[in-house]
Amino acid sequence: MPAPTVVILAAGEGTRMRSRTPKVLHPLLGRLMVNWPVAAAREAGAGRIVVVGGPNRALEGQLAEGVHLAVQAEPKGTGDAVLAAATHVDHDATVIILSGDVPLITAEAIEGLAQGHEASGAPATMATMELDDPTGYGRVVRAPDGTVERVVETKTPGDASERELAIKEVNTGIYAFQGRAMLDALAQVRPDNVQGEYYLPDALVVMRRDGQPVAAHKVDDPTLTLGVNDRIALAEIRKLAQRRIHERHMAAGVTIVDPGSTVIEVDVELGRDTVVEPASFLRGSTRAGELCRIGPLTTLIDTELADEVRVVHSYLDSCRVGPRCTVGPFAYLRPGTQLEEGAKAGTFVEIKNSHIGTGAKVPHLSYVGDTDVGPHANLGASTITANYDGTTKHRTKIGARVHSSVHVSFVAPVTVGDDAYTGAGSVITEDVPAEALGIARERQTNIAGYARRRRPAKADGSD
């Protein structure tokens, strides 16, 4: 059989979200909602993935690479939405229909549905699930041979009998079709409803009318087919998705001390024996090697940590941190920062667009921006690189084994040679040669009796 085509319906505006952003473009743990089923379809081996969007083309440029966007010109129902993707459908392949607002569907569930559908030989297969409380869902009525006879809606009183209401098997809104049979059936669907829309389930009615069976494939985990209608549901699904991500990492050898206070987005990678302490947030394309310790109270965004890195109570954005480095507490590493092996960015240190060499240390109370720091240099407390002259940013170069004393400002562009020193309180505006001591400050002057002269004279004129 050809690889399945997966069509994801995502044209709805999602008015119950109360948002200017289309529902399926709301972010969910580092990935747009619509790209969750896209990722699952790709992992399941889909031959082609098509997302059906609305006429405003809000999804353009938002979909994962290689995904086709089909446009539903008017909001005329789910059947019409599938027809909008007809030019992308392989008539001889299985077609899986998913929804862009059902993000927890997995590759395993898609594969299981495709295999069950192909084994049944039926032109259509409906994914179903059993719920303890099926209120509000369409009930699946089975024929004596086990195929689907019909789906009974239950939205208004009188739609279903007491016997039908007692059924716990419900329609998930996920389907598998034989491509040609699906398109032939949809061509016969009519908008015979109050909304005047073409409904995809009506294609199943057409098939049954023509004597073709509709199979059922039961999904064991009902959370996989939960949909998002509002922000309350999105929050609940976020909890389920986060738990899935946490369990994947923990099963691979990562310790998450307090999962309830920890956010780890879907594309984050963590090595074995790494520990994530409470109240830590790992986002974007963050990667950490083995034996790292992250947190507590730490945020990593698009940041790469090598093995055995320790980051505590700090914020790192778009950085690279080498093996056995230490960061924090209260450090802020901004985009373009790179720490080589064994380097240190200590307490209340901010580093931006800088390269900190092997074993170099920026221990505390310092700002280092647009700077290259050589191996094993040590920058004293309150070291500042003044990199901006009001118009242009300039670079500071600090050589290997340089010892900067406390409260030193380097006014870029300036170069400090290897093994040089700078005196405390200096403002360095010129290059310091290798092995030299650079001092740039006024000499101290003590004025004797200064405090006595400031005291006001007494009324009798005495001191």
C-alpha positions as CSV (number, residue, x, y, z in Angstrom):
1,M,0.0,0.0,0.0
2,P,1.2,3.6,-0.6
3,A,2.1,5.6,2.5
4,P,-1.0,7.3,3.9
5,T,-2.0,10.8,3.2
6,V,-2.9,12.7,6.3
7,V,-5.3,15.6,6.0
8,I,-5.5,17.9,9.0
9,L,-8.6,20.2,9.3
10,A,-7.6,23.6,10.7
11,A,-9.8,26.2,9.0
12,G,-11.9,27.1,12.0
13,E,-11.4,30.4,13.7
14,G,-12.1,29.1,17.3
15,T,-14.2,32.0,18.5
16,R,-14.5,30.4,22.0
17,M,-10.8,31.1,22.5
18,R,-11.7,34.8,22.6
19,S,-8.5,35.6,20.7
20,R,-7.2,37.5,17.7
21,T,-5.0,34.5,17.0
22,P,-6.6,31.5,15.2
23,K,-7.1,28.7,17.6
24,V,-4.7,26.2,16.0
25,L,-1.9,28.9,16.0
26,H,-1.9,29.1,19.8
27,P,1.4,27.8,21.2
28,L,1.6,24.6,23.1
29,L,4.8,23.8,24.9
30,G,7.1,25.3,22.2
31,R,5.1,24.2,19.2
32,L,2.0,25.7,17.5
33,M,-1.1,23.6,18.2
34,V,-1.6,22.6,14.6
35,N,2.0,21.3,14.3
36,W,1.4,18.7,17.0
37,P,-0.7,16.4,14.8
38,V,1.7,17.3,11.9
39,A,4.6,16.0,13.9
40,A,2.7,12.8,14.8
41,A,1.7,12.2,11.2
42,R,5.3,12.7,10.1
43,E,6.5,10.2,12.7
44,A,3.9,7.8,11.6
45,G,5.4,7.7,8.1
46,A,2.8,9.7,6.2
47,G,3.6,10.0,2.6
48,R,2.0,13.5,2.4
49,I,0.6,15.9,5.0
50,V,-2.0,18.4,4.0
51,V,-3.4,21.1,6.4
52,V,-6.6,22.8,5.4
53,G,-6.8,26.4,6.5
54,G,-9.2,29.3,6.0
55,P,-9.4,31.9,3.3
56,N,-7.4,34.4,5.4
57,R,-4.4,32.2,4.9
58,A,-3.4,32.7,8.5
59,L,-1.5,29.4,8.4
60,E,0.8,30.4,5.6
61,G,4.4,30.3,6.8
62,Q,3.4,28.7,10.1
63,L,3.4,25.1,9.2
64,A,6.3,22.7,9.5
65,E,8.6,22.2,6.5
66,G,7.2,20.0,3.7
67,V,3.5,20.4,4.8
68,H,1.1,21.4,2.0
69,L,-1.5,24.1,2.8
70,A,-4.9,23.8,1.2
71,V,-7.4,26.6,1.5
72,Q,-11.1,26.2,2.2
73,A,-12.6,29.3,0.3
74,E,-15.7,29.4,2.5
75,P,-16.5,27.9,5.9
76,K,-19.0,25.3,4.6
77,G,-18.3,22.4,6.9
78,T,-15.8,19.6,7.4
79,G,-16.8,17.7,4.3
80,D,-16.1,20.8,2.2
81,A,-12.8,21.2,4.0
82,V,-11.7,17.7,3.0
83,L,-12.7,18.4,-0.6
84,A,-10.4,21.5,-0.5
85,A,-7.5,19.1,-0.1
86,A,-8.7,16.8,-2.9
87,T,-5.9,17.7,-5.3
88,H,-3.4,16.4,-2.8
89,V,-5.1,13.1,-2.2
90,D,-3.7,9.9,-3.6
91,H,-6.8,8.0,-4.8
92,D,-5.2,4.6,-4.2
93,A,-3.8,5.4,-0.7
94,T,-5.3,5.5,2.7
95,V,-6.4,9.0,3.8
96,I,-6.3,9.8,7.6
97,I,-8.4,12.7,8.7
98,L,-7.3,14.6,11.8
99,S,-8.1,17.9,13.4
100,G,-5.7,20.7,14.0
101,D,-7.2,21.3,17.5
102,V,-6.6,17.7,18.7
103,P,-2.9,18.0,19.5
104,L,-2.3,14.9,21.6
105,I,-2.8,12.3,18.9
106,T,0.3,10.1,18.6
107,A,2.1,8.4,15.8
108,E,1.3,5.1,17.3
109,A,-2.5,5.9,17.3
110,I,-2.2,7.0,13.6
111,E,-0.3,3.9,12.6
112,G,-2.8,1.7,14.5
113,L,-5.8,3.3,12.7
114,A,-4.2,3.0,9.3
115,Q,-3.3,-0.6,9.9
116,G,-6.8,-1.4,11.3
117,H,-8.4,0.3,8.3
118,E,-6.4,-1.5,5.7
119,A,-6.9,-4.9,7.4
120,S,-10.7,-4.4,7.5
121,G,-11.0,-3.9,3.8
122,A,-13.8,-1.3,4.4
123,P,-13.8,2.0,2.4
124,A,-14.0,3.9,5.7
125,T,-13.0,3.4,9.3
126,M,-14.1,5.6,12.2
127,A,-11.9,5.9,15.3
128,T,-14.0,5.5,18.4
129,M,-13.4,5.6,22.1
130,E,-15.3,4.5,25.3
131,L,-16.0,7.1,27.9
132,D,-17.3,6.7,31.4
133,D,-19.3,9.9,30.9
134,P,-20.1,10.3,27.1
135,T,-22.3,13.3,27.6
136,G,-22.3,15.6,24.6
137,Y,-20.6,13.0,22.2
138,G,-22.2,11.3,19.3
139,R,-22.9,7.6,20.2
140,V,-21.7,4.9,17.9
141,V,-24.4,2.4,17.1
142,R,-22.9,-0.9,15.8
143,A,-24.5,-3.3,13.3
144,P,-24.7,-7.0,14.2
145,D,-21.5,-7.7,12.2
146,G,-19.6,-5.1,14.3
147,T,-19.4,-2.4,11.7
148,V,-20.7,1.1,12.3
149,E,-24.5,1.4,11.5
150,R,-24.8,5.0,12.4
151,V,-23.7,7.8,14.8
152,V,-26.5,9.3,17.0
153,E,-26.0,12.9,18.0
154,T,-27.1,13.9,21.5
155,K,-26.8,17.6,21.6
156,T,-30.5,18.3,22.1
157,P,-33.2,16.3,24.0
158,G,-34.9,13.7,21.8
159,D,-32.0,13.2,19.5
160,A,-31.3,9.8,21.0
161,S,-33.3,7.1,22.8
162,E,-32.6,6.0,26.4
163,R,-30.9,2.8,24.9
164,E,-28.7,4.9,22.6
165,L,-27.8,7.3,25.4
166,A,-26.6,4.3,27.4
167,I,-23.9,3.6,24.8
168,K,-20.4,4.6,26.0
169,E,-18.7,4.2,22.6
170,V,-18.4,7.6,20.9
171,N,-17.2,9.2,17.7
172,T,-13.7,10.9,18.0
173,G,-13.9,12.8,14.7
174,I,-10.9,11.0,13.4
175,Y,-11.3,8.8,10.3
176,A,-9.5,6.6,7.8
177,F,-10.7,6.4,4.2
178,Q,-9.8,4.8,0.9
179,G,-8.9,7.9,-1.1
180,R,-11.2,7.3,-4.1
181,A,-14.1,6.0,-2.1
182,M,-13.9,9.1,0.2
183,L,-14.0,11.6,-2.7
184,D,-16.8,9.7,-4.4
185,A,-18.9,9.8,-1.3
186,L,-18.2,13.4,-0.5
187,A,-19.4,14.3,-4.0
188,Q,-22.8,13.0,-3.0
189,V,-23.1,14.7,0.3
190,R,-25.7,17.5,0.4
191,P,-26.0,20.4,2.9
192,D,-29.4,19.2,4.3
193,N,-29.0,20.8,7.7
194,V,-29.8,24.1,9.4
195,Q,-26.3,25.4,8.9
196,G,-26.3,24.6,5.2
197,E,-22.9,22.9,5.6
198,Y,-21.3,19.7,4.2
199,Y,-20.5,17.4,7.0
200,L,-17.7,14.7,6.7
201,P,-19.7,12.1,8.7
202,D,-22.4,12.3,6.1
203,A,-20.0,10.6,3.7
204,L,-20.3,7.5,6.0
205,V,-24.0,7.7,5.6
206,V,-23.6,7.6,1.8
207,M,-21.4,4.6,2.0
208,R,-23.8,2.7,4.2
209,R,-26.6,3.6,1.9
210,D,-24.7,2.2,-1.0
211,G,-24.1,-1.1,0.9
212,Q,-20.4,-0.4,1.8
213,P,-19.4,-1.2,5.4
214,V,-17.9,1.4,7.8
215,A,-15.4,-0.2,10.2
216,A,-14.7,1.0,13.7
217,H,-11.3,1.2,15.3
218,K,-11.3,1.7,19.1
219,V,-8.7,4.0,20.6
220,D,-7.7,2.8,24.1
221,D,-6.5,6.1,25.5
222,P,-9.3,8.8,25.3
223,T,-6.9,11.6,26.1
224,L,-5.3,11.2,22.6
225,T,-8.5,12.5,21.0
226,L,-9.3,15.4,23.3
227,G,-9.9,18.7,21.4
228,V,-9.4,22.3,22.3
229,N,-12.4,24.6,22.2
230,D,-11.3,27.3,24.7
231,R,-8.4,28.3,26.9
232,I,-9.6,26.2,29.7
233,A,-9.4,23.1,27.6
234,L,-6.0,24.3,26.3
235,A,-4.7,24.5,29.8
236,E,-5.9,20.9,30.6
237,I,-4.3,19.6,27.4
238,R,-1.1,21.4,28.2
239,K,-0.9,19.5,31.5
240,L,-1.3,16.2,29.7
241,A,1.3,17.1,27.1
242,Q,3.7,18.3,29.7
243,R,3.3,15.0,31.7
244,R,4.0,13.1,28.5
245,I,7.2,15.1,27.9
246,H,8.3,14.7,31.5
247,E,7.8,11.0,31.5
248,R,9.7,10.6,28.2
249,H,12.7,12.3,29.8
250,M,12.5,10.5,33.1
251,A,12.3,7.1,31.3
252,A,15.5,8.1,29.5
253,G,17.4,8.7,32.7
254,V,16.7,12.3,33.6
255,T,15.7,13.3,37.1
256,I,12.9,16.0,37.3
257,V,12.7,16.8,41.0
258,D,9.3,18.5,41.0
259,P,7.4,17.9,37.7
260,G,4.6,20.1,38.9
261,S,6.7,23.2,38.9
262,T,8.8,22.4,35.9
263,V,8.2,23.4,32.3
264,I,10.0,21.5,29.5
265,E,9.0,22.2,26.0
266,V,8.6,19.5,23.4
267,D,11.8,19.9,21.4
268,V,14.1,20.1,24.5
269,E,16.8,17.4,24.7
270,L,18.4,16.2,28.0
271,G,21.2,13.7,28.6
272,R,21.3,10.9,31.1
273,D,21.7,11.6,34.8
274,T,20.9,15.3,34.3
275,V,18.9,16.8,37.2
276,V,16.3,19.5,36.7
277,E,15.5,21.2,40.0
278,P,12.1,22.8,40.8
279,A,10.8,26.0,39.2
280,S,12.9,25.6,36.1
281,F,11.8,26.4,32.5
282,L,13.5,24.8,29.5
283,R,12.2,26.2,26.3
284,G,12.8,26.1,22.5
285,S,15.7,24.1,21.1
286,T,17.5,23.8,24.5
287,R,19.9,20.9,24.8
288,A,21.7,19.7,27.9
289,G,24.3,16.9,28.0
290,E,24.8,14.3,30.7
291,L,25.3,14.9,34.4
292,C,24.1,18.5,34.3
293,R,22.3,20.1,37.2
294,I,19.8,22.8,36.2
295,G,18.0,25.0,38.7
296,P,16.3,25.7,40.8
297,L,14.6,28.8,39.5
298,T,16.4,28.7,36.1
299,T,15.3,29.5,32.6
300,L,17.0,28.1,29.5
301,I,15.9,29.3,26.0
302,D,17.5,27.9,22.9
303,T,20.6,27.2,24.9
304,E,23.1,24.4,24.6
305,L,24.8,22.9,27.7
306,A,27.6,20.4,27.4
307,D,28.2,17.6,30.0
308,E,28.5,18.4,33.7
309,V,27.3,22.0,33.6
310,R,25.9,23.5,36.7
311,V,23.3,26.4,36.3
312,V,21.5,27.7,39.4
313,H,18.9,30.5,39.7
314,S,19.8,32.0,36.3
315,Y,18.5,33.0,32.9
316,L,20.2,31.9,29.7
317,D,19.0,32.8,26.2
318,S,20.6,31.5,23.0
319,C,23.9,30.6,24.6
320,R,26.5,27.8,24.5
321,V,28.0,26.6,27.7
322,G,31.0,24.2,27.6
323,P,31.7,21.1,29.8
324,R,32.0,21.6,33.5
325,C,31.1,25.3,33.5
326,T,29.3,26.9,36.4
327,V,26.7,29.6,36.0
328,G,24.9,31.6,38.7
329,P,23.2,32.2,40.9
330,F,21.5,35.3,39.5
331,A,23.4,35.3,36.2
332,Y,22.0,36.5,32.9
333,L,23.6,35.1,29.8
334,R,22.3,36.8,26.7
335,P,22.3,35.8,23.0
336,G,25.7,35.1,21.4
337,T,27.4,34.1,24.7
338,Q,29.8,31.2,24.7
339,L,31.6,29.7,27.7
340,E,34.4,27.3,27.1
341,E,35.2,24.3,29.3
342,G,35.5,25.0,33.0
343,A,34.6,28.7,32.7
344,K,32.5,30.5,35.3
345,A,29.8,33.2,35.2
346,G,29.0,33.9,38.8
347,T,26.6,35.9,40.9
348,F,24.9,38.9,39.4
349,V,26.9,38.6,36.2
350,E,25.5,39.6,32.8
351,I,27.3,38.5,29.6
352,K,26.2,39.4,26.1
353,N,27.6,38.3,22.7
354,S,31.0,37.3,24.3
355,H,33.4,34.4,24.2
356,I,34.7,33.4,27.6
357,G,37.8,31.1,27.3
358,T,38.6,27.8,28.9
359,G,38.8,28.1,32.7
360,A,38.2,31.9,32.6
361,K,36.2,33.4,35.4
362,V,33.7,36.3,35.7
363,P,32.9,35.7,39.4
364,H,30.4,38.4,40.4
365,L,28.8,41.8,39.9
366,S,30.0,42.3,36.3
367,Y,28.8,43.2,32.8
368,V,30.7,41.7,29.9
369,G,29.4,42.7,26.5
370,D,30.9,42.1,23.0
371,T,34.1,40.8,24.6
372,D,36.6,38.0,24.0
373,V,38.1,36.8,27.2
374,G,41.2,34.5,27.0
375,P,41.8,31.2,28.8
376,H,42.2,31.3,32.6
377,A,41.6,35.1,32.8
378,N,40.0,36.3,36.0
379,L,37.8,39.4,36.0
380,G,37.4,41.0,39.4
381,A,34.1,42.1,41.0
382,S,32.3,45.0,39.2
383,T,34.2,44.6,35.9
384,I,32.5,46.5,33.1
385,T,33.1,46.5,29.4
386,A,31.8,49.8,28.0
387,N,31.0,48.5,24.5
388,Y,28.7,51.2,23.2
389,D,29.7,54.8,22.3
390,G,26.2,56.0,21.6
391,T,26.4,55.1,17.9
392,T,28.4,51.9,17.4
393,K,29.2,48.9,19.5
394,H,32.9,48.0,19.8
395,R,34.7,44.9,21.0
396,T,37.0,44.4,23.9
397,K,39.8,41.8,23.8
398,I,41.2,40.4,27.1
399,G,44.0,38.0,26.7
400,A,45.0,34.7,28.4
401,R,45.6,34.7,32.2
402,V,44.7,38.4,32.6
403,H,43.9,39.5,36.1
404,S,41.5,42.4,36.3
405,S,41.2,43.9,39.7
406,V,37.9,45.1,41.2
407,H,35.8,47.9,39.8
408,V,37.6,48.2,36.4
409,S,35.9,49.6,33.3
410,F,37.3,48.6,29.9
411,V,36.2,51.3,27.3
412,A,36.0,49.5,23.9
413,P,37.7,49.2,21.5
414,V,40.6,48.1,23.8
415,T,42.9,45.1,24.0
416,V,44.6,43.7,27.1
417,G,47.6,41.5,26.4
418,D,48.3,38.0,27.8
419,D,49.3,37.9,31.5
420,A,48.5,41.6,32.1
421,Y,47.0,43.1,35.2
422,T,44.8,46.1,35.8
423,G,44.6,48.1,39.0
424,A,41.5,48.4,41.1
425,G,39.2,51.3,40.1
426,S,40.8,51.8,36.7
427,V,39.1,53.1,33.6
428,I,41.1,51.5,30.8
429,T,40.8,53.5,27.6
430,E,44.1,52.4,25.9
431,D,45.6,49.0,25.1
432,V,47.5,47.3,27.9
433,P,50.6,45.4,26.7
434,A,51.2,41.7,27.6
435,E,52.5,41.3,31.2
436,A,52.0,44.9,32.0
437,L,50.0,46.5,34.8
438,G,47.5,49.1,33.6
439,I,46.4,51.7,36.0
440,A,44.1,54.6,35.1
441,R,42.9,56.6,38.1
442,E,43.5,59.8,40.0
443,R,46.0,59.8,42.8
444,Q,44.4,59.9,46.3
445,T,44.6,63.1,48.2
446,N,43.8,63.3,51.9
447,I,42.7,66.8,53.2
448,A,43.6,67.0,56.9
449,G,40.9,68.5,59.2
450,Y,38.2,68.5,56.5
451,A,35.5,67.2,58.8
452,R,36.3,69.7,61.6
453,R,36.0,72.6,59.1
454,R,32.6,71.4,57.9
455,R,31.1,71.6,61.4
456,P,29.1,74.8,62.1
457,A,30.6,77.2,64.6
458,K,29.0,77.5,68.0
459,A,27.2,80.7,69.1
460,D,30.1,81.8,71.4
461,G,32.5,81.5,68.4
462,S,34.3,78.4,69.9
463,D,35.0,75.3,67.8
